[in-house]
Amino acid sequence: MNDELPDVPPQETAGDRGGGRWAWTAWAFAAGCFVFFFGMCAAMFRFTAEDAFVIARYAENLVRGEGLVFNPGEQINALTCPLMALLEAAIYALVGSTIVPTKLLSIALVAAAHLVCLERFRHDRESIWLYSLLAVASPFLAFWAIGGMETPLLLWLVTAAALVYLQIVDRGISRASAAGVSVLLAFSFLTRYDAILFAAPLGLALVVRYPRKAGWLLGPAVLIAGGWLVFAQLYYHDVLPTSFYIKKPIWRSYEVKRTTLYLGQFALFSGWGLLALWTAASLAAGGRSTPSAAGGYAAARQHVRRCWGLYLGLGLFACYALMNATKHMMFSYRMIVPFVPAAGVVLLELCALARGAGTRPARRGLLAVGLAAMLAVQALTAWQIDRVSINPGYVGEYLRWSRRSYVEGFANVLENAAGAIRRHWQEQPDSAVRPPRIYTFAAGITPYYLPEATVYEQLVSYRHGGLVDWDRLPAAADYRIVATEPDAPVPERDGDPQGRLLPVARYRYEFDGRWVELQVLFNRRPRPYRLPRFVDGTDL
């Protein structure tokens, strides 16, 4: 078979059905959902995830000439998103700022991903309505669009790769499309390593389908991803980030059950679960009534066979999410948000095929009521994220911590702590000869505002084989940042019988429904202790 030609004519694809004289109503509704999306981004813009500052510190150190490192002089890879760090380095070199420009670019990437998805449904009025409501107006996607993390970049790459894959399956392959999808899949992997579970099946499916284009499908991906892995091994002495060793994905039955509830909670709140159940029931009914119908049940089976790489990639990542979706910093469904548009396109194409199986389309009045009700749910969820919980529901991390309390409490306190350390260190004799050393539980905000400091923390101070003496490490720091119950005395809090620790600053803030005190402590007599430069213990 000529691998330039599709198996079926493109006019028979699900995305090309529908339309009619009422099509303008769908695009008007989509425009309204975009207004809602940008409004949510504006309202929540001050939120920046703590880990986003870790990426920014790596990026800015690279531009300053220190290398792609967190601590100058320590080549430790705590990056789970190397492509994001390189992108932020380019932004910092161009405009001299990192966090705000990155967030603006992220909003644009999410909006662009929505637009290309809607373009696929340009003749399917009902799919435009549903995608706009469930994806464009999603408060979870808006929340992470301004979170400062790699999530929007991965969302764009995964969505673009999925749509190029579908276009290839529909219309055939060319050198440009083969190379394009290869680059997108490689960049997805470099944005977040676990995206390989999605990328590998797509690439494999295309190689199997179009073996004569294997060089164009594999070459760019191997060069890009392989090039980074070789660099990481040479530069960091390890291809994996430290988080892989500290937060390994492990199959534990109780955690899988909890995560299953968590993902089910997302399916319910977002509306995608209800749509999936309706689609499955419609296809099953259509299969029983018209098992040979070209536009219904049989067409859905053909869609799965033709696009099996996309189904397998989404399925593998869903299985992986059962182990990791509730781990630290994955609140507000961060792990699965990048895959929502791609999964939504697949589901809506099946939904269109279910309509072809004999399911009666909803009346315009009933559909309008349903859309309005779901939009109200989206607005309520956005309000909850802002005022009640950044992870609405009954399962997950930070159930009682709102965006507002995070910004006005935790984030503000950590930034103030950086200012207190800077002012206090300038008064110390050692400030003229070396930068301060800080031991902290949070490696993002405070270290970002003290770029010259050496920071001790679980991820950035990790070394293989138990090479770190975690009992001696705090005593080597000039400053310790600790958070415990309010008004706890220093000896109780830090085990300081000799009175070496002096309070520099105290702050109270709300943390997940309770009050916490953060204290900056100055160590008058730090004990010498030096970490190896590389994660494997070597020190060149």
N, C-alpha and C positions, 0 to 999 in steps of 0.2 A: 504494500500500500504506500502511496506517496505521502510522506509524513508532513507535507505542506498543507494537506487537505483535512478538514474535520470529518468526524464520523457521521454527523448529522448536519443538515443545513442550519445556519445560524438563526434563521427566522423561526426555528422551532424551539428555541431555548425559552426557559421560564421567564426570563427578564424581559422578553420582547412581546409578551402577551398583554392584553388589556388596553387601557387608554380610553378614548372617547371624548365627548364634548365637555365632560366634567373634569378633565385632567387638571385644569387650572386650579381647582379646589385643593388638590393634593399638593401642588407646589406652593400654594398660599399657606397651607398648614405647615409644610416643611419650613417655609420662611419664618413663620411664627415660632416654631421649635428652635430655630437657630437664634432668634432674638432671645428666647428663654435661656439657651445655652450660654450665650455671651453675657447675659445678665447674671447668671449664676457665677460665671468666672470672675466677673467684676466684683460681685458681692463677697466672694471667698478669696480674692486675690492675695491677701496678706498671709494666707497660710502657705508655709514652705516646710516640707517634711525635713526633719532633723538630718536624715541621711543625705539629703540633697547637698548639704554643705560639705560633706565628705568628698563627693564628686568634684565640687567646685574648688576645693583646696588642692586636689590633685591637678586639676586643669590650670589653676593659676600658678602653682609651683612650676609646671612645665614651661609656661610663658616666661616666668622669672628666671629661668635657666637652672633651676634646681633639679630638673628631671621630672618624670611622671611618678612622683612620690608623694606620700602624705607628710612624713617627717624628712626634712632635708638630711641627707646622709644615710637614710635607711630605705633600701629598695625592697619594700614589702608591698605585695599586691592585695589590697583590701577592696579592689574595684570589682564589682559584679557587672559593670557596664562600661567596658573600655571605650566603645564608640561614643558614648555620651560624654566621657571625659575629654576625648579628642575634639568633639564638636564644641564643647564649652571652652576649650583652650583657644579654638579659632575665634569664638565670639569674644572672649576676653582680650585677645590680641587686637581685634578690630575696634572694639568700642570701649575697652577699659573697664567693663563691668560684666558680671556673669549671671547672677541670680535672676534679675528682672528681665533682661533680654532673652534668657533661656525660657522663662515662663511665657513670654509673648510668642516666641517661636513655637512652643508646645501647643498653645491654643490654636495657632494657625495649622499645625500638623493634624490635630484632631478634627478641626473643621474641614480640612482638605480630605481626610479619610471619609468623613460623612458624605461629602460631595461626590466622590468617585463611586461610593456605594449607591447613592441615589441615582447617579447617571446610569448604572446598570439596570435600574428599575424605571427608566424614563417613560416606558409605555405601560407601566403597571401601576395604576392609581392606588390600589389597595396596599401594595407593598411600600409605596412612598409614604402613605399615611402611617403604616405600622412601624417602618424603620425610623421615621422622624420621631414618633412618639417614644419608642422603646430604646433608641440609641442616641439620637441627637439631643433629646430632652432628658437623658439620664443624668441625674445629679452625681452619680459615682464617676462617670466619665468626665464631667465638668470639674469635680473635685481633684482628680488626678491630673487634669490638664494644667492646673496651676500649682501642682504639688512640688515642682522642681526636680522630680525624679526622671528616670529613663522611660517611664510608662507611656507617655505620649509618643515618643520616638518609636518605641517597639510597636505601639498600636498602628502607627502609620505604615511601618515596614511590613508587618504581618498582613494588614489589610491590602496593601498594594500587591504583595506577593500572591495572596489568595485570588485577587481579581485578575492578575495577569495569568495565573494558572487556569482560571475558568475561561478566560478569553482564548487561551491556547487550545483548551479542550473543545471549545465551541467552534473556533475558526481556523485552527491549524497553527503551526509553529514556524517561526523564522529565526534567523540568526540573532536578530536584535531582541526578539522576545525571549529567546532561550538565555542569552547573556544577561538580559535585564532581570529575569526571575532569579538567576543564579546569584547576581549581586545583591538583590533584595534579601534572599535567604541567608547569605553570608553575613550581611549587615545585621540581620535579626539575631543571629547567633552572637555577634560581637556586642550587641546591645544588652542581651541577657542570655547567659550560657544555656539556660534550660529551654530556650526557644528552639534548640536543636531537635527536640522531640516533635515540634511542629514542622520544622524546615526539612528534616531528613526524609520523611515520607513524601512530601511534595516533590523534592528533587528525585527520589527513587521512582515515583510514579511517572514522571516525565521522561526519565531515562529509559524506562521499560517501554513506554508508549512511542517514544521517538529515539531509538538507539542511534540513528545517524546524526543526531544533534547532541550526542553525549559529551563531546568535547566542549561545546558551547555551554552546555548545562552544568558541567562539573568544573571546567577550567577556572572561571572567575571565582567561584566559591572556594575552591581549593587554594588558589593564590591568596585570596583575602583572609580567609579564616586561618589557613595554615601559616601565612606570614605572621599573623598576630601571635599564634601559639609558639612559633619559633622565637619571636622576639621576647615573649613572656618568659620562656624557659631560660633564655640567655640573660635577660635583664633582671628578672625576679628570682630565678632558679626554681620556678614552679609555674606550670601553665594554669593552675587553678587559684582562685582567690581564697583568702583565709576563711571567709564565711563558709566555704564548702566543708572545711574541717571542723568548724565550731558549730554549725547548724546543719549537719548532714541530714538529707532526707531519709528517714527510716520508717518502715511500715510498722506502725503500732496500731493494734485494733481499736483501742479507745480513741486514739487521735483521728483515725480514719472515720470512725462513727461521728465524732464531733465535727470534723470537716465536712462530712456528708450533710449534716444538719445546716452547717454554715452555707454551703453552696445551694442547698434547697431554699434557704432563707433568701439568698440573692435571687433565685429563680422566681420566688413568690413576689418579693418587693419590686423587682424590675419589670415584671410582666412577661418576661421571656418564657418562663416555665408554663404559664397558662397557654400561651400561644403554641408551645411545643406539644402540649397535651391535646389541644384542639386539632392541630395538624395531624398528629399520629392517629387520633380517633377518626378523622375524616378520611385519611388514606386507607385505614383498615376497613372502614365502611365501603369506600369506593372499590377496594380490592374484592370484597365479597359480592358486591352487586355487579361490577363490570370488570372482571379480572383481566380482560384483554384490552381494556380502554387505553388507547395510545397516549391520551392526555392526562391520565390519572395514576392509578396504582402502578401500572406497568411502567409508565414514564418515570415515576419516582424511583423504581428499582433500577431503571436504566441510568438515571442521574447518579445514583450511588455507585454503580459499576464504572461509569465514565469518570467520575470525580473521586475515586476511592482514595487517592493520595491526600486530598483535603480532609475527607472524613477521618482517615486514619490519623493524620496529624492532630486534628482537634481532639480525637478520642484519646490518643496517647497523652496529650497535655492534660486532659481532664483527669486521667488516672494519676498522673504525677501531682496534680493539684490536691488530690485527696490526702497526700502526705505533707504538703507544704503550705496550703492556702491559709492556714491559721497561725503560722509561725510569726515571730516578732517582726514588725514593720510591714506586715501584709494586711493590715487593717483596711477597712473600707473596700475590700475585694480587689486590692491592688494586683494580686497575682493574675486574676482572670480578666481584668478590665481590657488589656491590650487585644484580647481575642474576641471581644464582644461584637465589633462590626463584622469580622469575617464569619463568625458563627451565625450572626444575624442574617447575613446574605444567604448562607446555605439553608437556614431554616425557612426564610421567606420564599426561596425558590421551591422548597418542598411544599410550602403553604399554597403557592400558586398552582402546583401540580395537584394538590388536594382539591382545589376548586375545580380543576379539570376532571376530577373523579366523580363529579356529580353533586358536590356539596353546594347548597344554595347560597349565593352571596348574601351578605347581610343587607338589610334595607338601609338606605342612607340615613334615615332618622335614628334608627337603633345604633348604627355604627357611630354616628356623631355623638350620641350619649355615651357610648363606651369609650371613645377617644377622650372626651371631656373628663370623664371619671378617672381614667388612667393618668391624664395630665395633672389632675388634682393630686393624685397619689405621688407623682413625681415632685410636685411643688412641696407637698408635705414632707417628703423624704429630704429634700434640699433644706427645708427649715430645720428638720431634726439634726442634720449634719452640722448646720451652723450654730444651733442653740442647745442641742441636747446631747448628741453622740455622733462622733465621726464614723462610728460603725453601728448604724441603727440595727436593732434586733435583739435577740436573746443569746446569740453565740458569736464569739469573736473577741478581738483585742480592743480595749478602750471603749467599752460600752457606755461609760458615763463621763466621757471627756469630749466636749464640743470643740468645734473649730475655733470659736471665739475664745474659750478658756485656754486652749492651746496657745493661741497667738498672744493673748494679753497676759498669760501667766508663764508657762513653761518657756516658750521661745524668748520672750522678753527678759526673763530672769537669766537665761544662759548668755544672752548678749550683754546684759549688765555685768555678769560675772567676768566676762572678758575685759571690760573696761576697768573693773576693780583690780584685776590682776595686773593690767598694764600700768595703772597709776602706782600701785604698791611696788612693783618691781623696779620702776624708775628711781625709787628711793633707796634701793639696795646697792651695796658696793659692787656686787657681782654683775650688775646690769651692764657695766661698761665693758665686760670681757666675754660675756656669753648670754644667750637667750634663756628664758626661764624653761623649766621642765614641769609639766603638769600631769597629774594623775586624775583621770576622770572616768565617769561611767557613760558619758555621751560624747562621741568623737566628732560631732557635727558643728553646732553653732559656735560654741566657745572657741574651739581650735581654729575655726575659719576666721574669726576676728582677731586671732593672735597667730598670723601665718609664720612668724619667725620662731615660735615656741616648739619644743620637742614634747610630744604628747604620748603618754602611756595610756593604753586602753586595750580592751580585750582583743579586738580585731586587728588593730594596727600594731600591737605588740606581740602578736602570736608568733611563735617559732615552733618548728617541728620537734617531736621527740622529747617534750618536756624540758626544753632548753631555757624556759623562763621561770625564774623563781618569783612566783606571784606574791609571796610574803615579803620579799625584799624590794620589789619594784615600787610600791607606794612610798617606802622610806627614802627612795632615791630622788623623789620629785621635790621641787621647791614649793609647789602648791597642790593641794588635794581638793577636789570638788566632790562633796558627799551630800547625799539626800536621805534623810530619815524622818522620824516623827518630830514635830515641832518642839523646840526648847530642850532637846536632849543634850546633855553636856558633852564636851569634846572627849573626855576619857571614855565615857560609855560608848560613844559613837565610833571612835577610831582606835581605841586601845592605846592610849598615850600616857603611860604612867610617869614618864620623865618630863612631861610638860614641854615637849619640843614644838607642839602645834599651837599657833596663835590664830584666832579668828580674824579674818580680813573683812568679810562681808557676809550678811545673812539675808535671805529672801524667802518669802513664803508664796506658794502658788498652789492652785488646785490641780490634782493629778488623778484622773479617772475616778472622780467622786469623793476624794479625800484630800485633806490639806497636808502638804509636805513642806519641809524646810530644807532649802539648799544652802549649804555653808561653804565658803571658800576659806581654806585653812592654809596658813603659811608654815612651812617646815624650816625652823631656824637652823637645824643641823642636818641637812640631807646626807645620806650615806652613799658612798660611791658604788655605782652599779651601772654596767654598760651592756646593752643588748647587742647581739650580733647584727651585722648589716643586712644579711639575707635570711630568708625564712628557714633555710636548711642549716643554719648555724655557722656558715662560713663568713669570714670577715676579711675582705681583700683590702 
